[in-house]
Amino acid sequence: MLLLEMDRLEGVLTMRAAIDLLEMAALHEDAGDTVVSPRLNTGFDTGWMRILFAVDKASGYFATKSYHMIQNVGVRYVVSLYTLKDGALVALIDGRAITDLRTGAASGVVARKVPIKGPVEIGIIGSGYQARTQLVAFNDVVTSDSQQCAAVA
């Protein structure tokens, strides 16, 4: 089993690879090869907990994502990845980095579907981690076609 903490996760999965994987997962979902549970949401006096579960039969994996918020502390995430073959736990992953990457990659999947001709300027409202990954994803898609992408703060 692999444990990927936040500092070890950054740089392991490139944005281009994340976009490719998310696009493939969308194709699997379209083909009916995925199962996604509804979110389980539970509140308590000082915060809340959410748990999600998904299976991608075509890839041979299933995963859980759980995240919680504690008042005056913030939100923390963990993703667990298992094989469908034998149910073995393959990895525990710090969920914030993978969630940020997936959010940006979703924009990259969509950007691949939009024909872009000439230079591009992108404005991002927000400055958090997910805003940054959105810009990285757009830049990856645009520059993969030998174009330039300029960020507008």
PyMOL CGO cylinders between C-alpha atoms (Angstrom):
from pymol import cmd
from pymol.cgo import CYLINDER

trace = [
    CYLINDER, 0.00, 0.00, 0.00, 1.25, 3.44, -0.93, 0.3, 1, 1, 1, 1, 1, 1,
    CYLINDER, 1.25, 3.44, -0.93, 0.76, 6.41, 1.38, 0.3, 1, 1, 1, 1, 1, 1,
    CYLINDER, 0.76, 6.41, 1.38, 0.85, 9.70, -0.51, 0.3, 1, 1, 1, 1, 1, 1,
    CYLINDER, 0.85, 9.70, -0.51, 0.93, 12.66, 1.82, 0.3, 1, 1, 1, 1, 1, 1,
    CYLINDER, 0.93, 12.66, 1.82, 0.50, 16.21, 0.55, 0.3, 1, 1, 1, 1, 1, 1,
    CYLINDER, 0.50, 16.21, 0.55, 4.21, 16.97, 0.10, 0.3, 1, 1, 1, 1, 1, 1,
    CYLINDER, 4.21, 16.97, 0.10, 4.85, 13.61, -1.63, 0.3, 1, 1, 1, 1, 1, 1,
    CYLINDER, 4.85, 13.61, -1.63, 1.82, 13.88, -3.92, 0.3, 1, 1, 1, 1, 1, 1,
    CYLINDER, 1.82, 13.88, -3.92, 2.65, 17.18, -5.56, 0.3, 1, 1, 1, 1, 1, 1,
    CYLINDER, 2.65, 17.18, -5.56, 4.41, 16.52, -8.84, 0.3, 1, 1, 1, 1, 1, 1,
    CYLINDER, 4.41, 16.52, -8.84, 3.64, 12.78, -8.91, 0.3, 1, 1, 1, 1, 1, 1,
    CYLINDER, 3.64, 12.78, -8.91, 0.64, 13.20, -11.22, 0.3, 1, 1, 1, 1, 1, 1,
    CYLINDER, 0.64, 13.20, -11.22, 0.96, 15.84, -13.93, 0.3, 1, 1, 1, 1, 1, 1,
    CYLINDER, 0.96, 15.84, -13.93, -1.98, 17.96, -14.99, 0.3, 1, 1, 1, 1, 1, 1,
    CYLINDER, -1.98, 17.96, -14.99, -1.89, 16.43, -18.47, 0.3, 1, 1, 1, 1, 1, 1,
    CYLINDER, -1.89, 16.43, -18.47, -2.12, 12.92, -16.97, 0.3, 1, 1, 1, 1, 1, 1,
    CYLINDER, -2.12, 12.92, -16.97, -4.94, 14.05, -14.67, 0.3, 1, 1, 1, 1, 1, 1,
    CYLINDER, -4.94, 14.05, -14.67, -6.86, 15.47, -17.64, 0.3, 1, 1, 1, 1, 1, 1,
    CYLINDER, -6.86, 15.47, -17.64, -6.33, 12.24, -19.58, 0.3, 1, 1, 1, 1, 1, 1,
    CYLINDER, -6.33, 12.24, -19.58, -7.51, 10.12, -16.63, 0.3, 1, 1, 1, 1, 1, 1,
    CYLINDER, -7.51, 10.12, -16.63, -10.57, 12.25, -15.98, 0.3, 1, 1, 1, 1, 1, 1,
    CYLINDER, -10.57, 12.25, -15.98, -11.51, 12.22, -19.66, 0.3, 1, 1, 1, 1, 1, 1,
    CYLINDER, -11.51, 12.22, -19.66, -11.16, 8.42, -19.67, 0.3, 1, 1, 1, 1, 1, 1,
    CYLINDER, -11.16, 8.42, -19.67, -13.32, 8.17, -16.52, 0.3, 1, 1, 1, 1, 1, 1,
    CYLINDER, -13.32, 8.17, -16.52, -16.00, 10.29, -18.22, 0.3, 1, 1, 1, 1, 1, 1,
    CYLINDER, -16.00, 10.29, -18.22, -15.96, 7.88, -21.17, 0.3, 1, 1, 1, 1, 1, 1,
    CYLINDER, -15.96, 7.88, -21.17, -16.30, 4.95, -18.76, 0.3, 1, 1, 1, 1, 1, 1,
    CYLINDER, -16.30, 4.95, -18.76, -19.23, 6.68, -17.08, 0.3, 1, 1, 1, 1, 1, 1,
    CYLINDER, -19.23, 6.68, -17.08, -20.87, 7.33, -20.46, 0.3, 1, 1, 1, 1, 1, 1,
    CYLINDER, -20.87, 7.33, -20.46, -20.47, 3.62, -21.29, 0.3, 1, 1, 1, 1, 1, 1,
    CYLINDER, -20.47, 3.62, -21.29, -22.16, 2.63, -18.01, 0.3, 1, 1, 1, 1, 1, 1,
    CYLINDER, -22.16, 2.63, -18.01, -18.96, 1.24, -16.49, 0.3, 1, 1, 1, 1, 1, 1,
    CYLINDER, -18.96, 1.24, -16.49, -19.08, 3.31, -13.31, 0.3, 1, 1, 1, 1, 1, 1,
    CYLINDER, -19.08, 3.31, -13.31, -21.09, 3.36, -10.11, 0.3, 1, 1, 1, 1, 1, 1,
    CYLINDER, -21.09, 3.36, -10.11, -21.19, 6.50, -7.98, 0.3, 1, 1, 1, 1, 1, 1,
    CYLINDER, -21.19, 6.50, -7.98, -22.93, 6.62, -4.62, 0.3, 1, 1, 1, 1, 1, 1,
    CYLINDER, -22.93, 6.62, -4.62, -24.85, 9.58, -3.28, 0.3, 1, 1, 1, 1, 1, 1,
    CYLINDER, -24.85, 9.58, -3.28, -22.91, 11.62, -0.73, 0.3, 1, 1, 1, 1, 1, 1,
    CYLINDER, -22.91, 11.62, -0.73, -23.33, 10.68, 2.88, 0.3, 1, 1, 1, 1, 1, 1,
    CYLINDER, -23.33, 10.68, 2.88, -23.48, 13.93, 4.87, 0.3, 1, 1, 1, 1, 1, 1,
    CYLINDER, -23.48, 13.93, 4.87, -23.49, 13.99, 8.64, 0.3, 1, 1, 1, 1, 1, 1,
    CYLINDER, -23.49, 13.99, 8.64, -23.33, 17.04, 10.85, 0.3, 1, 1, 1, 1, 1, 1,
    CYLINDER, -23.33, 17.04, 10.85, -22.23, 17.22, 14.45, 0.3, 1, 1, 1, 1, 1, 1,
    CYLINDER, -22.23, 17.22, 14.45, -21.78, 19.95, 17.06, 0.3, 1, 1, 1, 1, 1, 1,
    CYLINDER, -21.78, 19.95, 17.06, -18.39, 21.18, 15.87, 0.3, 1, 1, 1, 1, 1, 1,
    CYLINDER, -18.39, 21.18, 15.87, -18.47, 20.32, 12.16, 0.3, 1, 1, 1, 1, 1, 1,
    CYLINDER, -18.47, 20.32, 12.16, -19.51, 17.80, 9.54, 0.3, 1, 1, 1, 1, 1, 1,
    CYLINDER, -19.51, 17.80, 9.54, -18.35, 14.67, 7.68, 0.3, 1, 1, 1, 1, 1, 1,
    CYLINDER, -18.35, 14.67, 7.68, -18.95, 13.66, 4.04, 0.3, 1, 1, 1, 1, 1, 1,
    CYLINDER, -18.95, 13.66, 4.04, -18.21, 10.32, 2.44, 0.3, 1, 1, 1, 1, 1, 1,
    CYLINDER, -18.21, 10.32, 2.44, -18.33, 9.43, -1.26, 0.3, 1, 1, 1, 1, 1, 1,
    CYLINDER, -18.33, 9.43, -1.26, -17.79, 6.11, -3.03, 0.3, 1, 1, 1, 1, 1, 1,
    CYLINDER, -17.79, 6.11, -3.03, -17.22, 5.31, -6.71, 0.3, 1, 1, 1, 1, 1, 1,
    CYLINDER, -17.22, 5.31, -6.71, -16.36, 2.28, -8.83, 0.3, 1, 1, 1, 1, 1, 1,
    CYLINDER, -16.36, 2.28, -8.83, -14.77, 2.40, -12.29, 0.3, 1, 1, 1, 1, 1, 1,
    CYLINDER, -14.77, 2.40, -12.29, -15.23, -1.14, -13.57, 0.3, 1, 1, 1, 1, 1, 1,
    CYLINDER, -15.23, -1.14, -13.57, -13.30, -0.45, -16.77, 0.3, 1, 1, 1, 1, 1, 1,
    CYLINDER, -13.30, -0.45, -16.77, -10.20, 0.67, -14.88, 0.3, 1, 1, 1, 1, 1, 1,
    CYLINDER, -10.20, 0.67, -14.88, -10.46, -2.06, -12.25, 0.3, 1, 1, 1, 1, 1, 1,
    CYLINDER, -10.46, -2.06, -12.25, -10.52, 0.26, -9.23, 0.3, 1, 1, 1, 1, 1, 1,
    CYLINDER, -10.52, 0.26, -9.23, -12.87, 1.70, -6.66, 0.3, 1, 1, 1, 1, 1, 1,
    CYLINDER, -12.87, 1.70, -6.66, -12.33, 4.52, -4.19, 0.3, 1, 1, 1, 1, 1, 1,
    CYLINDER, -12.33, 4.52, -4.19, -13.72, 6.34, -1.21, 0.3, 1, 1, 1, 1, 1, 1,
    CYLINDER, -13.72, 6.34, -1.21, -13.26, 9.99, -0.44, 0.3, 1, 1, 1, 1, 1, 1,
    CYLINDER, -13.26, 9.99, -0.44, -14.00, 11.24, 3.01, 0.3, 1, 1, 1, 1, 1, 1,
    CYLINDER, -14.00, 11.24, 3.01, -13.66, 14.76, 4.21, 0.3, 1, 1, 1, 1, 1, 1,
    CYLINDER, -13.66, 14.76, 4.21, -14.62, 16.64, 7.29, 0.3, 1, 1, 1, 1, 1, 1,
    CYLINDER, -14.62, 16.64, 7.29, -14.68, 20.12, 8.69, 0.3, 1, 1, 1, 1, 1, 1,
    CYLINDER, -14.68, 20.12, 8.69, -13.92, 20.97, 12.29, 0.3, 1, 1, 1, 1, 1, 1,
    CYLINDER, -13.92, 20.97, 12.29, -14.82, 24.50, 13.43, 0.3, 1, 1, 1, 1, 1, 1,
    CYLINDER, -14.82, 24.50, 13.43, -11.79, 26.76, 13.78, 0.3, 1, 1, 1, 1, 1, 1,
    CYLINDER, -11.79, 26.76, 13.78, -9.59, 24.11, 12.14, 0.3, 1, 1, 1, 1, 1, 1,
    CYLINDER, -9.59, 24.11, 12.14, -10.80, 23.66, 8.56, 0.3, 1, 1, 1, 1, 1, 1,
    CYLINDER, -10.80, 23.66, 8.56, -11.39, 20.87, 6.09, 0.3, 1, 1, 1, 1, 1, 1,
    CYLINDER, -11.39, 20.87, 6.09, -9.31, 17.71, 5.72, 0.3, 1, 1, 1, 1, 1, 1,
    CYLINDER, -9.31, 17.71, 5.72, -9.63, 14.97, 3.10, 0.3, 1, 1, 1, 1, 1, 1,
    CYLINDER, -9.63, 14.97, 3.10, -8.45, 11.43, 2.51, 0.3, 1, 1, 1, 1, 1, 1,
    CYLINDER, -8.45, 11.43, 2.51, -8.92, 9.21, -0.56, 0.3, 1, 1, 1, 1, 1, 1,
    CYLINDER, -8.92, 9.21, -0.56, -8.57, 5.43, -0.38, 0.3, 1, 1, 1, 1, 1, 1,
    CYLINDER, -8.57, 5.43, -0.38, -8.00, 3.46, -3.59, 0.3, 1, 1, 1, 1, 1, 1,
    CYLINDER, -8.00, 3.46, -3.59, -8.72, -0.27, -3.94, 0.3, 1, 1, 1, 1, 1, 1,
    CYLINDER, -8.72, -0.27, -3.94, -8.52, -2.89, -6.69, 0.3, 1, 1, 1, 1, 1, 1,
    CYLINDER, -8.52, -2.89, -6.69, -11.69, -4.58, -7.89, 0.3, 1, 1, 1, 1, 1, 1,
    CYLINDER, -11.69, -4.58, -7.89, -9.79, -7.82, -8.48, 0.3, 1, 1, 1, 1, 1, 1,
    CYLINDER, -9.79, -7.82, -8.48, -9.27, -8.60, -4.81, 0.3, 1, 1, 1, 1, 1, 1,
    CYLINDER, -9.27, -8.60, -4.81, -10.34, -5.51, -2.84, 0.3, 1, 1, 1, 1, 1, 1,
    CYLINDER, -10.34, -5.51, -2.84, -6.76, -4.76, -1.81, 0.3, 1, 1, 1, 1, 1, 1,
    CYLINDER, -6.76, -4.76, -1.81, -6.05, -1.26, -0.54, 0.3, 1, 1, 1, 1, 1, 1,
    CYLINDER, -6.05, -1.26, -0.54, -3.60, 0.20, -3.06, 0.3, 1, 1, 1, 1, 1, 1,
    CYLINDER, -3.60, 0.20, -3.06, -3.14, 3.73, -1.75, 0.3, 1, 1, 1, 1, 1, 1,
    CYLINDER, -3.14, 3.73, -1.75, -4.15, 6.27, 0.84, 0.3, 1, 1, 1, 1, 1, 1,
    CYLINDER, -4.15, 6.27, 0.84, -3.89, 9.73, -0.66, 0.3, 1, 1, 1, 1, 1, 1,
    CYLINDER, -3.89, 9.73, -0.66, -4.04, 13.17, 0.90, 0.3, 1, 1, 1, 1, 1, 1,
    CYLINDER, -4.04, 13.17, 0.90, -7.34, 14.30, -0.54, 0.3, 1, 1, 1, 1, 1, 1,
    CYLINDER, -7.34, 14.30, -0.54, -6.76, 18.03, -0.84, 0.3, 1, 1, 1, 1, 1, 1,
    CYLINDER, -6.76, 18.03, -0.84, -4.09, 17.83, -3.50, 0.3, 1, 1, 1, 1, 1, 1,
    CYLINDER, -4.09, 17.83, -3.50, -5.93, 15.18, -5.53, 0.3, 1, 1, 1, 1, 1, 1,
    CYLINDER, -5.93, 15.18, -5.53, -9.21, 17.11, -5.23, 0.3, 1, 1, 1, 1, 1, 1,
    CYLINDER, -9.21, 17.11, -5.23, -7.55, 20.32, -6.38, 0.3, 1, 1, 1, 1, 1, 1,
    CYLINDER, -7.55, 20.32, -6.38, -5.95, 18.47, -9.30, 0.3, 1, 1, 1, 1, 1, 1,
    CYLINDER, -5.95, 18.47, -9.30, -9.23, 16.82, -10.29, 0.3, 1, 1, 1, 1, 1, 1,
    CYLINDER, -9.23, 16.82, -10.29, -11.06, 20.15, -10.19, 0.3, 1, 1, 1, 1, 1, 1,
    CYLINDER, -11.06, 20.15, -10.19, -8.53, 21.73, -12.51, 0.3, 1, 1, 1, 1, 1, 1,
    CYLINDER, -8.53, 21.73, -12.51, -8.50, 18.66, -14.75, 0.3, 1, 1, 1, 1, 1, 1,
    CYLINDER, -8.50, 18.66, -14.75, -12.27, 18.90, -15.21, 0.3, 1, 1, 1, 1, 1, 1,
    CYLINDER, -12.27, 18.90, -15.21, -11.74, 22.34, -16.74, 0.3, 1, 1, 1, 1, 1, 1,
    CYLINDER, -11.74, 22.34, -16.74, -9.01, 20.86, -18.93, 0.3, 1, 1, 1, 1, 1, 1,
    CYLINDER, -9.01, 20.86, -18.93, -11.34, 18.15, -20.23, 0.3, 1, 1, 1, 1, 1, 1,
    CYLINDER, -11.34, 18.15, -20.23, -13.89, 20.79, -21.20, 0.3, 1, 1, 1, 1, 1, 1,
    CYLINDER, -13.89, 20.79, -21.20, -11.23, 23.09, -22.68, 0.3, 1, 1, 1, 1, 1, 1,
    CYLINDER, -11.23, 23.09, -22.68, -10.09, 20.26, -24.99, 0.3, 1, 1, 1, 1, 1, 1,
    CYLINDER, -10.09, 20.26, -24.99, -13.58, 20.26, -26.51, 0.3, 1, 1, 1, 1, 1, 1,
    CYLINDER, -13.58, 20.26, -26.51, -13.55, 23.96, -27.35, 0.3, 1, 1, 1, 1, 1, 1,
    CYLINDER, -13.55, 23.96, -27.35, -11.62, 25.01, -30.46, 0.3, 1, 1, 1, 1, 1, 1,
    CYLINDER, -11.62, 25.01, -30.46, -9.16, 27.75, -29.49, 0.3, 1, 1, 1, 1, 1, 1,
    CYLINDER, -9.16, 27.75, -29.49, -7.56, 29.82, -32.20, 0.3, 1, 1, 1, 1, 1, 1,
    CYLINDER, -7.56, 29.82, -32.20, -4.93, 32.42, -31.43, 0.3, 1, 1, 1, 1, 1, 1,
    CYLINDER, -4.93, 32.42, -31.43, -3.71, 33.79, -28.09, 0.3, 1, 1, 1, 1, 1, 1,
    CYLINDER, -3.71, 33.79, -28.09, -5.90, 33.29, -25.04, 0.3, 1, 1, 1, 1, 1, 1,
    CYLINDER, -5.90, 33.29, -25.04, -6.40, 35.39, -21.92, 0.3, 1, 1, 1, 1, 1, 1,
    CYLINDER, -6.40, 35.39, -21.92, -8.01, 33.78, -18.91, 0.3, 1, 1, 1, 1, 1, 1,
    CYLINDER, -8.01, 33.78, -18.91, -9.37, 35.50, -15.84, 0.3, 1, 1, 1, 1, 1, 1,
    CYLINDER, -9.37, 35.50, -15.84, -9.79, 33.43, -12.68, 0.3, 1, 1, 1, 1, 1, 1,
    CYLINDER, -9.79, 33.43, -12.68, -12.03, 34.71, -9.91, 0.3, 1, 1, 1, 1, 1, 1,
    CYLINDER, -12.03, 34.71, -9.91, -10.59, 33.38, -6.69, 0.3, 1, 1, 1, 1, 1, 1,
    CYLINDER, -10.59, 33.38, -6.69, -7.10, 32.66, -5.52, 0.3, 1, 1, 1, 1, 1, 1,
    CYLINDER, -7.10, 32.66, -5.52, -7.31, 29.30, -3.78, 0.3, 1, 1, 1, 1, 1, 1,
    CYLINDER, -7.31, 29.30, -3.78, -5.63, 26.06, -4.72, 0.3, 1, 1, 1, 1, 1, 1,
    CYLINDER, -5.63, 26.06, -4.72, -8.44, 25.01, -7.05, 0.3, 1, 1, 1, 1, 1, 1,
    CYLINDER, -8.44, 25.01, -7.05, -8.32, 28.36, -8.88, 0.3, 1, 1, 1, 1, 1, 1,
    CYLINDER, -8.32, 28.36, -8.88, -4.62, 27.77, -9.52, 0.3, 1, 1, 1, 1, 1, 1,
    CYLINDER, -4.62, 27.77, -9.52, -5.18, 24.25, -10.86, 0.3, 1, 1, 1, 1, 1, 1,
    CYLINDER, -5.18, 24.25, -10.86, -7.84, 25.59, -13.23, 0.3, 1, 1, 1, 1, 1, 1,
    CYLINDER, -7.84, 25.59, -13.23, -5.24, 27.94, -14.71, 0.3, 1, 1, 1, 1, 1, 1,
    CYLINDER, -5.24, 27.94, -14.71, -2.66, 25.14, -14.93, 0.3, 1, 1, 1, 1, 1, 1,
    CYLINDER, -2.66, 25.14, -14.93, -5.19, 22.94, -16.77, 0.3, 1, 1, 1, 1, 1, 1,
    CYLINDER, -5.19, 22.94, -16.77, -6.14, 25.64, -19.26, 0.3, 1, 1, 1, 1, 1, 1,
    CYLINDER, -6.14, 25.64, -19.26, -2.47, 26.40, -19.84, 0.3, 1, 1, 1, 1, 1, 1,
    CYLINDER, -2.47, 26.40, -19.84, -1.70, 22.73, -20.39, 0.3, 1, 1, 1, 1, 1, 1,
    CYLINDER, -1.70, 22.73, -20.39, -4.48, 22.34, -22.96, 0.3, 1, 1, 1, 1, 1, 1,
    CYLINDER, -4.48, 22.34, -22.96, -3.70, 25.57, -24.80, 0.3, 1, 1, 1, 1, 1, 1,
    CYLINDER, -3.70, 25.57, -24.80, 0.08, 25.11, -24.86, 0.3, 1, 1, 1, 1, 1, 1,
    CYLINDER, 0.08, 25.11, -24.86, -0.30, 21.50, -26.02, 0.3, 1, 1, 1, 1, 1, 1,
    CYLINDER, -0.30, 21.50, -26.02, -1.48, 23.09, -29.27, 0.3, 1, 1, 1, 1, 1, 1,
    CYLINDER, -1.48, 23.09, -29.27, 1.61, 25.37, -29.36, 0.3, 1, 1, 1, 1, 1, 1,
    CYLINDER, 1.61, 25.37, -29.36, -0.42, 28.39, -28.28, 0.3, 1, 1, 1, 1, 1, 1,
    CYLINDER, -0.42, 28.39, -28.28, 0.15, 30.79, -25.43, 0.3, 1, 1, 1, 1, 1, 1,
    CYLINDER, 0.15, 30.79, -25.43, -2.05, 31.38, -22.42, 0.3, 1, 1, 1, 1, 1, 1,
    CYLINDER, -2.05, 31.38, -22.42, -1.81, 34.56, -20.37, 0.3, 1, 1, 1, 1, 1, 1,
    CYLINDER, -1.81, 34.56, -20.37, -3.21, 34.76, -16.86, 0.3, 1, 1, 1, 1, 1, 1,
    CYLINDER, -3.21, 34.76, -16.86, -5.20, 37.81, -15.85, 0.3, 1, 1, 1, 1, 1, 1,
    CYLINDER, -5.20, 37.81, -15.85, -5.11, 38.38, -12.10, 0.3, 1, 1, 1, 1, 1, 1,
]
cmd.load_cgo(trace, "trace")
